[in-house]
Amino acid sequence: MLQNRVDPFGNLIRTPARGHWLGNRGLLHNDHREIVRPFRLKAWITCLLSFKGRKRVVMSPGLWTELFFFDEATAFAAGHRPCFECRRRDAARFKQAWIRGNPSYGFHDKTPIGAIDEVLHAERVSPSGIKVTFTEELSALPDGTFIEINNDAYLLFGGLVYRWSPEGYEAGVAAASAVAGPAAASGLAGPVTVLTPRSTVNAFRAGYVAEVHLP
């Protein structure tokens, strides 16, 4: 079993469960199909499983490492963004929403995607290799965002949160109740720890809708 599924924390894990999206961070494996680094590129992308009939042998020597995600929201939480080759329309929509949602950077349509990748890289992993998170009020977060509750990853969607697992999501529960427990009755539901990079969350607020596989 290969170590090539990605969880919302950005970790590369082993699981027999299949993913619905393909991902790329560069060449991460050795000639024995073992992961030896968490990334090699700052462009972490999310791709289609099938594109123009191309065929690949997973973890071929010397070629980029095929990673897999349960859904696009998981890929975003891990720090990836749409590929400009196989997902050009989605990538363009994401770039436009990202620019609208993050005006403080002064980026525009002609800004190269590499500049956004630099921002995303700083938001997803620290120089020491630790997952970067931030704190936000639960009520301020858009659908598609992942948050951490008791060391588990939960997808926020439609006022509910869904606990993530490699096989899929558990049944949704009221977000405020899951986060605050007994305090929810008093409206004390935030702040929460957010796994999805801050600028990606802002892109969601600006209109990009992440694909999710809800139960």
N, C-alpha and C positions, 0 to 999 in steps of 0.2 A: 504494500500500500504506500503510495507516494505522498510526500509531505507538500501538497500543492493546493489545498483548499485554504481560503482566507476567511478569517472571522472578522467581526466588526471592530476588534481592537487592532487589526492589521497583522495579527499573528498568522504564520503559515502552519497549518495543522494537518494531521492524517485522519481521514475518515472515508468510509466506503460510500458515503452519500454523494450524489452527483450535483454539480453546479449548473446554473442556467446561463452564466456569462463567463467569458474568458478574460484573463488579465495578463499584464506584462509590466515587469519592473527591470527587465534586462536579464542577463545570464546570472542565475543564482545557484546553480547546481554544478557538481563536479562530474567526472566521467562515470561515476558509480550511481548517478541519479540521486545524490544526496544534497540537500540544501546546505550551502556553506556561507551564505550571506543573506540578509533580509531584503536587500535591494542593491541595484547597481546604477540605476538611472534616477533622475529627479522627475522624469515624466512617467508617472504611474498611470496606466491607461486601462480602460475597460472595453473589451471587444466582443463582437459577435462570435458565437461558437462555430458558425459556418459562414464563409465568405469566399465567393468566386471559385468554389470547388477546391480550395486549397486543402492539402492533406499534410499533417505533421505527425511525427512520432514524438510523443511527450517526453520531454527532458532528453532530447538528442544531444550528444556531446558537442559543445561549442556553440550551441544555439540558445536563444533566449528561452527562459523557463516559463512554461504554460501554467498559469494560476487560474483558479476557478472560484466563483462566488455563487452563493445561493440566489441572490437577486441584486439589482442595481443599487438599492439602498445600502446593502451590506458593503458593496464595493466603494460607495461614497464614504461610508463611515471609516473604512480602512484607509482612505486617502486617495483613491483613484478618481479619474474623470474620463469622459467618453473619448474614444480614439477618433482622430481626424481622418483616418483612412477608411475603415470599415463602417464607421458610424458618423459620417461627415455632418449629416443634418442634426443629429443629437449633439455633436460636439459644438457646432455653431450655436445652437440654442443655449447650451450650457455656458459658452463663452459670453454671449450677450447678457444672459441672466446674471452671471458672475460680475460682469462690469457694472451692470445696473445696481446690483446689491452691494457692491464694494466701491463706492465712488471716491473714497479717501485715497485710493491708489492713483487716481488720475489716469487710469487705463482707458483705451478707446478701441474701436474696431480694428485699427491697424497694429495694435499692440501684439507682439508675437505671443503665442500660447506658452512659450518657454518662460515668460515673465510671470504668468499665472502659476506655472509649475513651481517656480521658486517660492512663491507665497505659500502654496499648498504644502510644499516640502517642509517649510518651517513650522507649519501648523499641525503636521501629522506625526513627526518624530523629532525628538530632541537631539542635540549633538551627541549625547551619550547613548542614543538608540531607544529611548523610552517614549511610549505613546504619549503624545501631547493631547490634553483635554482642556476644557474651559467650563466655567460655571455660568448658568443662565437660568432665568425664571422659567418654570415649566410652561406657563401660559403664553410665553413669548416665542415658543419654538414651533416651527412649521412641520407639517406632515413629511415623513421620510427621514426625519432626524433620529439618530440613535443616541440613547442615554444609558448611563450605567446605574444599576440598582443592585446593591449588595454583591458587587463584583460580577454581575451578569449583564449582558447587553440586551437592551429592549428597544424595539422600534416604536416610535410614536406615530400614530395614524388615526385620524378621526376621533380624537379625544380618548383613545384607548392606547395601551401599551401592550406589545407582544414580545414575550421572551423569545430570544433567538436561540436556535440550536443548529448544528450542521444539517439536520434533516428538515428543518423548517421552523415555523413559529408555533408556540403554544397559543391557546385561545386568548383573545384580548381581554384585558381588565381595565377598569376605569383608571386613567393615568394618575389623577390626583390621589386616589386610594392606594395605588401601588407604590407611589413615591413617599407619601406622608403617613400612611397607615391611619391610626386613630386621629391624627392631627388634621386629616383631610376634611373632617366635618367642620373645622374652624377655618377652612380655606387656606391652610398652611401647606401648600403643595410644592413649594420651590424654596431655594434654587436647587438645580440638579446638575450632575456632572455630564457633560456632553462629549460624545465620542466623535461625531461627525465634525470635520474641520470647520472652524468658524466661518471662513469665507464661503464654503460650500453651503452652510446653513443660510447665509445671506443670499446665495443664489436661489435656494428654494423659496425664500421669502419674495424674491424678485420674479418668480414665476416658473422656474424649472421644476418639473414634476418627476421625481424618481420612480422607476418601475419597482413594484413590490409584489411578492408572492404571498399574499395573505391566506390563512386557512379558510 
